[in-house]
């Protein structure tokens, strides 16, 4: 089984929690840490959804910052 992909992601502070939750659900992502000092979160995504999730996050209007973590 492939290891899950991890991303560090920061959301627009004005984004409603419901929109953040819907985005994470659509991506298949789970928050594993956060919010951290700068308000960002570390999320885990199953390996088979990693590219889909990354594309989804990159095109979302509520994501301010995204970085894939190397593991």
Secondary structure per residue as TSV (DSSP state, phi and psi in degrees):
chain	resnum	aa	ss	phi	psi
A	1	X	-	360.0	137.3
A	2	X	-	-75.2	148.8
A	3	X	-	-72.8	145.9
A	4	X	-	-66.2	155.7
A	5	X	E	-88.2	148.0
A	6	X	E	-123.8	140.6
A	7	X	E	-129.8	148.8
A	8	X	E	-104.6	127.1
A	9	X	E	-138.7	138.8
A	10	X	E	-121.7	134.8
A	11	X	E	-101.3	155.0
A	12	X	-	-57.3	124.7
A	13	X	T	-58.3	-22.7
A	14	X	T	-86.4	-5.7
A	15	X	S	-70.2	131.8
A	16	X	-	-68.1	147.8
A	17	X	H	-56.4	-35.2
A	18	X	H	-62.5	-37.5
A	19	X	H	-70.4	-39.2
A	20	X	H	-63.7	-46.7
A	21	X	H	-60.1	-43.6
A	22	X	H	-63.3	-40.7
A	23	X	H	-64.2	-46.1
A	24	X	H	-63.0	-40.7
A	25	X	H	-63.7	-45.5
A	26	X	H	-62.1	-37.5
A	27	X	H	-76.8	-18.6
A	28	X	T	78.7	24.6
A	29	X	E	-95.2	150.5
A	30	X	E	-126.3	132.8
A	31	X	E	-72.6	126.7
A	32	X	E	-110.9	-16.0
A	33	X	E	-160.1	146.1
A	34	X	-	125.4	173.0
A	35	X	-	-71.9	142.8
A	36	X	-	-88.2	-175.1
A	37	X	T	-53.5	-37.3
A	38	X	T	-96.2	10.6
A	39	X	S	86.4	6.0
A	40	X	-	-90.6	162.9
A	41	X	E	-123.7	153.5
A	42	X	E	-106.3	125.6
A	43	X	E	-121.7	152.2
A	44	X	E	-114.9	139.1
A	45	X	E	-133.1	136.5
A	46	X	-	-54.4	142.9
A	47	X	G	-54.0	-37.6
A	48	X	G	-74.0	-6.4
A	49	X	G	-115.5	5.2
A	50	X	H	-58.9	-49.5
A	51	X	H	-67.5	-41.5
A	52	X	H	-59.2	-46.9
A	53	X	H	-63.0	-43.7
A	54	X	H	-60.9	-45.8
A	55	X	H	-61.3	-42.7
A	56	X	H	-61.3	-47.5
A	57	X	H	-62.8	-43.6
A	58	X	H	-63.7	-29.8
A	59	X	H	-98.0	0.2
A	60	X	-	-78.7	139.8
A	61	X	T	-78.9	-11.0
A	62	X	T	-99.0	-1.4
A	63	X	E	-96.4	123.2
A	64	X	E	-94.7	-28.0
A	65	X	E	-150.4	140.0
A	66	X	E	-145.0	133.9
A	67	X	E	-142.8	128.7
A	68	X	E	-78.6	135.2
A	69	X	E	-90.8	136.5
A	70	X	-	-85.1	134.0
A	71	X	-	-130.3	360.0
